[in-house]
Structures are given as C-alpha cells and as structure tokens.
Amino acid sequence: MVGPPAAPPDLAELPHLRLVTAAVADWEPERSYDLITCVHGLHYLGDQLGAITRAASWLTPDGRFAAHFDPESVRRPDGSGAARAVVAALRAAGFEYRARRHLLVLDGGREVALPFAYAGADPAAGPNWTGQPAVGSYYH
C-alpha cells in the first residue's frame, strides 16, 4: 500500500544543511565544497564562463564540479560561434567536456583564467540542445 508522501525533514534535523539564496556572479562562499553541480542551469546565465571559473575556485582540492554546458550558446560579439575555442580553453584549464552528454567536469579546486572577456548576453537567443529557452553568452 502506498501512503502519502513523506513530509520534508525539519531543517533542525539537518545541521549541516544551509539554504543560501544569492547571485552566483557576486556570492562569496565561506568555505570550499566537495561537490558543485549545475543541472540544466548554466544556459540561463549571461556570463556562463564567469560562473564556471568562480565555481572552480570554490572546490576543495579533491572536489568535483559537474555541470551541463552547451558550448554552442557561447558566441563572439559578431554572432559567430566560439564553441570550439571555448571547449579548447576549458580543456587546457583542466576541465573535461563530454560532448555527447553536454557535461563539463573538473576535478580539484583551482583558480581558472580563460582567455575570454564577457561582452553581454541575449536573453532571447532561442532554445538550446534541450529545447528549453536559453541565453546566448557573448565573449571577446
């Protein structure tokens, strides 16, 4: 027999859990993390590469970052694609990109500098590989 869904746990029962609501662009964590994930979320951000590099610096030395990432959403200011250059730069910085699953992975926290400067975003860029509305990110 199936009963009603279980009630969510009382936060007092989870002393190591803390809910933080903040903009990823300017949030400064108080500690490092063993795992940072972003499931189908980067395509809603303007400065995707900025968020990725910031998250890399928040990892512990043995931590892992894993996020869905669509490099086709990264463009140059003239509208041309920058996907190949972005993936090459991410790989050179230590990331692994699994194209078939659109998965970007980094093991081990570090400062990451990519050779791109954020130029702006297009919130009406259209659907991404999931078919969901996405933001186009533009970089010099």
C-alpha positions in Angstrom: 0.0 0.0 0.0 1.3 3.4 -0.9 0.7 6.2 1.6 1.0 10.0 1.4 4.4 11.4 0.5 6.8 11.8 3.5 7.0 15.3 5.0 10.2 17.1 4.3 12.7 16.9 7.2 12.8 19.7 9.7 15.9 21.8 9.0 16.9 21.5 12.6 17.4 17.8 11.9 19.9 18.7 9.2 22.5 20.8 11.0 25.0 20.8 8.1 22.4 22.0 5.5 22.1 25.7 4.9 19.9 27.3 2.2 21.6 30.2 0.5 19.9 32.4 -2.0 22.4 34.6 -3.8 23.5 35.6 -7.3 26.4 33.4 -8.5 28.1 36.4 -10.0 28.9 38.0 -6.7 28.4 35.4 -4.0 31.4 34.7 -1.8 31.2 31.3 -0.1 32.6 31.0 3.4 34.1 27.6 2.7 35.2 25.2 0.0 33.0 22.4 -1.3 33.5 18.7 -2.2 30.8 18.8 -4.9 29.3 21.6 -7.0 26.7 20.7 -9.6 24.6 22.6 -12.1 21.9 20.5 -13.8 20.5 22.4 -16.8 21.1 25.8 -15.3 24.1 27.4 -17.0 22.1 28.1 -20.1 20.0 30.6 -18.1 23.1 32.7 -17.1 24.6 35.5 -19.2 28.2 35.1 -18.0 28.4 31.3 -18.2 32.2 31.2 -18.3 32.4 33.5 -15.3 30.2 31.2 -13.3 32.2 28.2 -14.3 35.5 29.8 -13.3 34.1 31.0 -10.0 32.8 27.6 -9.1 36.2 26.0 -9.9 37.7 28.2 -7.2 35.1 27.1 -4.6 36.1 23.4 -4.8 38.3 21.6 -2.2 41.5 20.1 -3.6 39.6 16.8 -4.1 36.3 18.4 -5.0 34.4 17.9 -8.2 32.4 20.4 -10.4 29.9 18.8 -12.8 27.5 20.9 -15.0 25.5 20.6 -18.1 27.1 23.1 -20.6 26.2 23.9 -24.2 29.2 25.5 -25.8 27.1 26.4 -28.8 25.5 29.1 -26.7 28.8 30.9 -26.4 29.3 33.4 -29.2 31.6 36.1 -30.3 30.3 39.7 -30.4 29.7 39.5 -34.1 27.4 36.5 -33.5 29.8 33.8 -34.8 30.3 30.7 -32.7 33.0 30.4 -30.2 32.3 26.8 -29.1 35.5 25.2 -30.4 37.7 27.9 -28.8 35.8 27.7 -25.5 36.0 23.9 -25.2 39.7 24.0 -26.1 40.4 26.7 -23.4 38.3 24.8 -20.8 40.2 21.6 -21.6 43.6 23.4 -21.4 42.5 24.6 -17.9 41.9 21.1 -16.8 38.2 20.6 -17.5 36.8 17.5 -19.2 34.0 18.1 -21.7 31.8 15.1 -22.6 30.0 16.4 -25.7 27.5 13.5 -26.0 26.1 14.4 -22.6 26.9 18.1 -22.7 28.7 17.6 -19.4 31.6 19.7 -18.1 33.6 18.2 -15.3 36.5 19.5 -13.2 38.3 17.5 -10.5 40.2 19.6 -7.9 39.6 23.1 -7.0 41.8 25.8 -8.6 41.8 29.3 -9.9 40.9 29.2 -13.6 41.7 32.0 -16.1 40.1 31.7 -19.5 41.1 33.9 -22.5 37.7 35.5 -22.9 36.1 38.7 -21.7 32.4 38.8 -21.1 30.7 41.1 -23.6 27.0 40.6 -22.8 24.1 38.3 -23.3 21.0 37.8 -25.4 18.1 36.5 -23.3 16.1 35.8 -26.4 18.7 33.5 -28.1 16.2 30.7 -28.5 16.2 27.1 -27.4 19.3 25.2 -26.6 20.0 21.5 -27.1 17.3 20.6 -24.5 14.7 22.6 -26.4 14.4 25.0 -23.5 14.7 28.7 -23.8 18.3 29.7 -23.3 20.5 32.8 -23.0 23.3 33.4 -25.6 26.6 34.4 -24.0 28.9 36.8 -25.9 32.7 37.0 -25.3 35.6 38.8 -26.8 
